[in-house]
Amino acid sequence: MKPILKLYRGYANEQELIVMGHVFKPTNRKDYDFLSKKIKNATATINMFRIKTQPNADVYLIHNNIKIHTKTLDDGYFKFCVPLNQNNYGWIEYEVSIVYNNQTIASKEYYNRPKEGDLGIISDIDDTLLVSHTESPVKKIYHLLFKNVTKRKIFEDVVPHYQALSLAGRSNPTELNTFFYVSSSEWNLYRFIIKFTEIHQLPKAVLLLKDIKTSIRSFFWTGRGKKHNHKFEKIKHILEFYPNLKYVLLGDDSQEDTRLYEAICKIFPLSIKAVYIRQTGSSQKSHITNTLSNINTLNVEVCYFKNSAEAIEHSKAIGLII
């Protein structure tokens, strides 16, 4: 058996490249099967949270014909932040490798480098685009365990809205705006989320997720908790990393998205064009309405919607999409 090297989509600005991933200890457990049914899907899902990470593993990035060395952190996570000197934009391939018993294990992924003037779209995942039942932990765990990725539902009209946002302001349809999916889900669910977005033809995006979990007990707390500092810090980092982009923020009212987006708008008053919040219950929540009204006083367009068709009409009305 060999260690497992997992790479994630990276991102770059004019000066710096950031790529990341995990190294896992050798295991005889099969990787998650996207077509598993019921019990097999439940077993495969739980196994994603039983995987053991490899601390202090040697990791190598091949970049500009130079081999750059680092080591994994205590949780098996590694991250390269290196100077960038190139003129390419869009999705660009990179390669990372590890060495085990004198054998090189290499893997390739892509990172995204947007042009100045692009639109940045930052979206939550659970109950924003993926029906997740966040406010009902039992329902959420049931769907995660017993419905494989092909059976999970996406909210109606999310896809045309996101596809239109990816083309907003673009004269060349081959050049798309930059998407980030920022979630309180853990890195354990990375492949699941990627597959879900591919099945539904959502725009290709960089994912920024929560620290990996490695026990069955932690599985039952996936994506839960009152504190969402992870999401705030990740979104703040994106805006600081790309100060010349304008942004659209999309979330829902099941947790803390509105409060987090309000804080982001206050810190970056010139960067946010619009905030979209999905209504997950039968009626709108007054504290969400009040927060969005306050965001609107910062000259940021806001939309509190039940169906994505309403969000599409709003985006057209403000000239964000055609």
C-alpha positions as CSV (number, residue, x, y, z in Angstrom):
1,M,0.0,0.0,0.0
2,K,1.1,3.6,-0.7
3,P,0.3,6.9,0.9
4,I,-2.5,8.9,-0.8
5,L,-1.8,12.3,-2.2
6,K,-4.8,14.5,-2.7
7,L,-4.6,17.9,-4.4
8,Y,-7.1,20.7,-4.4
9,R,-7.7,23.5,-6.9
10,G,-5.3,26.4,-6.2
11,Y,-5.4,30.1,-7.0
12,A,-3.0,32.9,-7.9
13,N,-2.8,36.6,-8.3
14,E,-0.2,38.8,-10.1
15,Q,2.6,37.9,-7.6
16,E,1.8,34.7,-5.7
17,L,0.6,31.1,-6.3
18,I,-1.2,29.1,-3.6
19,V,-1.8,25.4,-3.9
20,M,-2.7,22.9,-1.2
21,G,-3.6,19.3,-0.5
22,H,-3.4,16.4,2.0
23,V,-1.2,13.4,2.4
24,F,-2.9,10.3,3.9
25,K,-1.5,7.2,5.4
26,P,-1.7,4.0,3.4
27,T,-5.1,2.3,3.6
28,N,-6.9,-0.7,2.1
29,R,-10.2,1.2,2.3
30,K,-11.6,1.9,-1.2
31,D,-12.1,5.6,-2.1
32,Y,-15.6,7.0,-2.1
33,D,-17.9,5.4,-4.7
34,F,-20.2,8.0,-6.2
35,L,-22.7,5.4,-7.3
36,S,-23.0,3.4,-4.1
37,K,-26.6,2.8,-2.8
38,K,-28.0,3.2,0.7
39,I,-25.9,1.2,3.2
40,K,-22.8,1.0,0.9
41,N,-23.0,4.8,0.4
42,A,-23.3,5.2,4.2
43,T,-20.2,3.1,4.8
44,A,-18.2,4.9,2.1
45,T,-19.2,8.3,3.5
46,I,-18.2,7.3,7.1
47,N,-14.9,6.0,5.7
48,M,-14.1,9.4,4.3
49,F,-14.0,10.6,8.0
50,R,-12.0,7.6,9.2
51,I,-9.0,8.3,7.0
52,K,-5.7,8.9,8.7
53,T,-3.5,11.8,7.8
54,Q,0.3,11.7,7.4
55,P,2.1,14.5,9.4
56,N,5.6,15.8,8.4
57,A,5.5,14.1,5.0
58,D,7.9,15.5,2.4
59,V,6.0,17.2,-0.4
60,Y,7.4,18.7,-3.6
61,L,5.9,21.3,-6.0
62,I,7.1,21.5,-9.6
63,H,6.9,25.1,-10.5
64,N,8.7,27.1,-13.3
65,N,11.0,24.1,-13.7
66,I,12.0,24.3,-10.0
67,K,11.3,21.6,-7.4
68,I,10.1,23.3,-4.2
69,H,10.1,21.3,-1.0
70,T,7.8,21.5,2.1
71,K,6.4,19.2,4.7
72,T,2.8,18.4,5.8
73,L,1.4,19.9,9.0
74,D,0.2,17.8,11.9
75,D,-3.1,17.1,10.2
76,G,-1.5,16.0,6.9
77,Y,-2.3,19.3,5.2
78,F,0.2,21.1,3.1
79,K,0.1,24.5,1.4
80,F,2.6,26.2,-0.9
81,C,2.6,30.0,-1.1
82,V,5.3,30.8,-3.6
83,P,6.2,33.8,-5.9
84,L,4.6,33.7,-9.3
85,N,6.3,35.0,-12.5
86,Q,4.2,34.3,-15.6
87,N,1.6,35.8,-17.9
88,N,-0.9,33.1,-18.1
89,Y,-4.5,33.5,-16.9
90,G,-7.4,31.2,-16.4
91,W,-7.0,27.6,-15.2
92,I,-3.4,26.4,-15.3
93,E,-2.1,23.0,-14.4
94,Y,0.4,22.3,-11.6
95,E,2.1,19.2,-10.2
96,V,2.9,18.0,-6.7
97,S,4.7,14.8,-5.7
98,I,5.7,12.8,-2.6
99,V,8.4,10.1,-2.3
100,Y,7.6,6.7,-0.6
101,N,10.1,3.8,-0.5
102,N,12.2,5.5,-3.1
103,Q,9.1,5.7,-5.4
104,T,7.7,9.1,-6.6
105,I,3.9,9.5,-6.3
106,A,2.8,12.5,-8.4
107,S,-0.5,14.1,-9.0
108,K,-1.7,17.1,-11.1
109,E,-4.4,19.7,-10.5
110,Y,-5.3,23.2,-11.7
111,Y,-5.1,26.6,-10.2
112,N,-7.0,29.7,-11.3
113,R,-5.5,33.1,-12.0
114,P,-8.1,35.8,-12.8
115,K,-7.4,39.0,-14.7
116,E,-7.8,42.4,-13.1
117,G,-11.4,43.5,-13.7
118,D,-12.9,40.1,-13.5
119,L,-15.9,39.5,-11.2
120,G,-15.4,37.3,-8.2
121,I,-18.4,35.2,-7.1
122,I,-18.2,33.7,-3.6
123,S,-20.9,31.2,-2.8
124,D,-21.8,29.0,0.2
125,I,-22.7,25.4,-0.6
126,D,-25.1,23.8,1.9
127,D,-28.7,25.1,1.4
128,T,-27.4,27.8,-0.9
129,L,-27.0,25.6,-4.0
130,L,-27.1,22.0,-2.5
131,V,-30.3,21.0,-0.7
132,S,-28.8,20.0,2.7
133,H,-31.4,20.6,5.5
134,T,-28.8,22.3,7.6
135,E,-31.4,23.4,10.2
136,S,-32.3,19.7,10.8
137,P,-29.1,17.8,11.8
138,V,-30.9,14.4,11.6
139,K,-32.1,15.1,8.0
140,K,-28.7,16.4,7.0
141,I,-26.9,13.3,8.2
142,Y,-29.6,11.0,6.6
143,H,-29.1,12.6,3.2
144,L,-25.3,12.5,3.5
145,L,-25.3,8.9,4.5
146,F,-28.1,7.4,2.4
147,K,-28.2,9.5,-0.8
148,N,-25.2,9.3,-3.1
149,V,-24.1,12.3,-5.0
150,T,-26.3,11.5,-8.1
151,K,-29.4,11.5,-5.9
152,R,-28.7,14.8,-4.1
153,K,-30.8,17.7,-5.1
154,I,-29.8,21.2,-6.3
155,F,-32.2,24.2,-5.9
156,E,-34.1,25.0,-9.1
157,D,-32.6,27.7,-11.3
158,V,-29.3,27.8,-9.4
159,V,-27.4,26.6,-12.5
160,P,-28.7,29.3,-14.9
161,H,-28.1,32.0,-12.3
162,Y,-24.5,30.8,-11.6
163,Q,-23.8,30.3,-15.3
164,A,-25.0,33.8,-16.1
165,L,-22.8,35.2,-13.3
166,S,-19.8,33.4,-14.7
167,L,-20.4,35.3,-18.0
168,A,-21.3,38.7,-16.4
169,G,-19.5,41.5,-18.1
170,R,-17.6,39.2,-20.5
171,S,-17.5,39.8,-24.2
172,N,-15.5,36.6,-24.7
173,P,-17.6,33.5,-23.6
174,T,-14.4,31.4,-23.2
175,E,-13.2,33.7,-20.5
176,L,-15.2,33.2,-17.3
177,N,-15.4,35.0,-14.0
178,T,-13.8,33.5,-11.0
179,F,-15.9,31.3,-8.6
180,F,-15.1,30.4,-5.0
181,Y,-17.2,27.9,-3.0
182,V,-16.6,28.6,0.7
183,S,-18.2,26.2,3.1
184,S,-18.2,25.0,6.7
185,S,-18.0,21.5,5.2
186,E,-14.7,19.7,5.7
187,W,-12.0,18.8,3.2
188,N,-13.2,15.2,3.6
189,L,-16.1,16.1,1.3
190,Y,-14.0,17.8,-1.4
191,R,-14.4,15.0,-4.0
192,F,-18.2,14.8,-3.3
193,I,-18.6,18.6,-3.8
194,I,-16.5,18.6,-6.9
195,K,-18.5,15.7,-8.4
196,F,-21.8,17.4,-7.5
197,T,-20.9,20.7,-9.2
198,E,-19.7,18.7,-12.3
199,I,-22.9,16.7,-12.5
200,H,-25.0,19.9,-12.5
201,Q,-22.6,21.9,-14.7
202,L,-22.0,24.6,-12.1
203,P,-19.0,26.9,-12.9
204,K,-15.6,25.5,-12.1
205,A,-14.5,27.0,-8.8
206,V,-11.8,27.1,-6.2
207,L,-13.0,25.4,-2.9
208,L,-12.1,26.6,0.5
209,L,-13.3,24.2,3.2
210,K,-12.8,23.5,6.9
211,D,-10.0,21.5,8.5
212,I,-10.2,17.8,7.9
213,K,-11.8,15.4,10.3
214,T,-10.5,11.9,11.0
215,S,-13.0,10.1,13.3
216,I,-16.5,8.7,13.2
217,R,-17.5,10.9,16.1
218,S,-16.5,14.0,14.2
219,F,-18.5,12.9,11.2
220,F,-21.8,13.5,13.1
221,W,-20.7,17.1,13.7
222,T,-19.8,17.8,10.0
223,G,-20.5,21.4,9.0
224,R,-22.1,22.1,12.4
225,G,-21.3,24.6,15.1
226,K,-22.2,28.1,15.9
227,K,-18.9,29.6,15.1
228,H,-18.2,30.3,11.4
229,N,-14.9,32.2,11.8
230,H,-13.4,29.8,9.2
231,K,-15.7,31.2,6.5
232,F,-15.2,34.8,7.5
233,E,-11.4,34.4,7.4
234,K,-11.5,32.6,4.1
235,I,-13.7,35.2,2.4
236,K,-11.6,38.1,3.9
237,H,-8.5,36.4,2.6
238,I,-10.0,36.2,-0.9
239,L,-10.8,39.9,-1.0
240,E,-7.4,40.8,0.3
241,F,-5.7,38.5,-2.2
242,Y,-7.6,40.0,-5.1
243,P,-8.2,43.6,-4.2
244,N,-9.0,44.7,-7.8
245,L,-11.9,42.4,-8.3
246,K,-15.6,43.2,-7.6
247,Y,-17.6,40.6,-5.8
248,V,-21.0,39.0,-5.5
249,L,-21.7,37.0,-2.3
250,L,-24.3,34.2,-2.2
251,G,-25.5,32.4,0.9
252,D,-28.6,31.4,2.8
253,D,-30.4,32.2,6.0
254,S,-30.0,28.9,7.8
255,Q,-26.8,29.9,9.6
256,E,-24.5,32.9,9.8
257,D,-24.0,33.9,6.1
258,T,-25.8,37.2,6.3
259,R,-23.9,38.3,9.4
260,L,-20.6,37.3,7.9
261,Y,-21.4,39.1,4.6
262,E,-22.4,42.2,6.5
263,A,-19.0,42.3,8.2
264,I,-17.2,41.7,4.9
265,C,-19.2,44.6,3.3
266,K,-18.2,46.9,6.2
267,I,-14.5,46.0,5.8
268,F,-14.4,46.2,2.0
269,P,-17.0,49.0,1.2
270,L,-15.8,49.4,-2.4
271,S,-15.5,45.7,-3.3
272,I,-19.0,44.1,-3.0
273,K,-21.6,44.7,-5.7
274,A,-24.4,42.4,-4.4
275,V,-25.4,40.0,-1.7
276,Y,-27.9,37.2,-2.3
277,I,-29.5,35.3,0.6
278,R,-31.7,32.2,0.0
279,Q,-34.8,31.9,2.3
280,T,-34.7,28.3,3.6
281,G,-37.9,28.3,5.7
282,S,-41.5,29.1,4.9
283,S,-41.1,32.8,5.7
284,Q,-38.5,35.4,5.8
285,K,-36.6,36.0,9.1
286,S,-36.8,39.5,10.4
287,H,-33.2,39.7,11.6
288,I,-32.0,38.7,8.1
289,T,-34.2,41.4,6.6
290,N,-32.8,44.0,9.0
291,T,-29.2,42.9,8.3
292,L,-29.7,43.1,4.6
293,S,-31.2,46.5,4.9
294,N,-28.1,47.7,6.7
295,I,-25.9,46.2,4.0
296,N,-27.9,48.1,1.4
297,T,-27.1,51.4,3.1
298,L,-23.4,50.6,2.2
299,N,-24.4,51.0,-1.5
300,V,-24.5,47.2,-1.9
301,E,-27.4,45.6,-3.8
302,V,-29.2,42.9,-1.7
303,C,-31.7,40.2,-2.5
304,Y,-33.5,37.9,-0.1
305,F,-35.1,35.2,-2.3
306,K,-37.0,32.0,-2.0
307,N,-36.5,30.8,-5.5
308,S,-33.4,31.4,-7.7
309,A,-35.7,32.7,-10.4
310,E,-36.2,35.8,-8.2
311,A,-32.4,36.1,-7.8
312,I,-32.0,35.9,-11.6
313,E,-34.6,38.7,-12.1
314,H,-32.8,40.9,-9.5
315,S,-29.4,40.3,-11.2
316,K,-30.9,41.4,-14.5
317,A,-32.7,44.4,-12.9
318,I,-29.4,45.8,-11.5
319,G,-27.5,45.1,-14.7
320,L,-25.3,42.4,-13.3
321,I,-26.3,39.8,-15.9
322,I,-28.1,40.1,-19.3
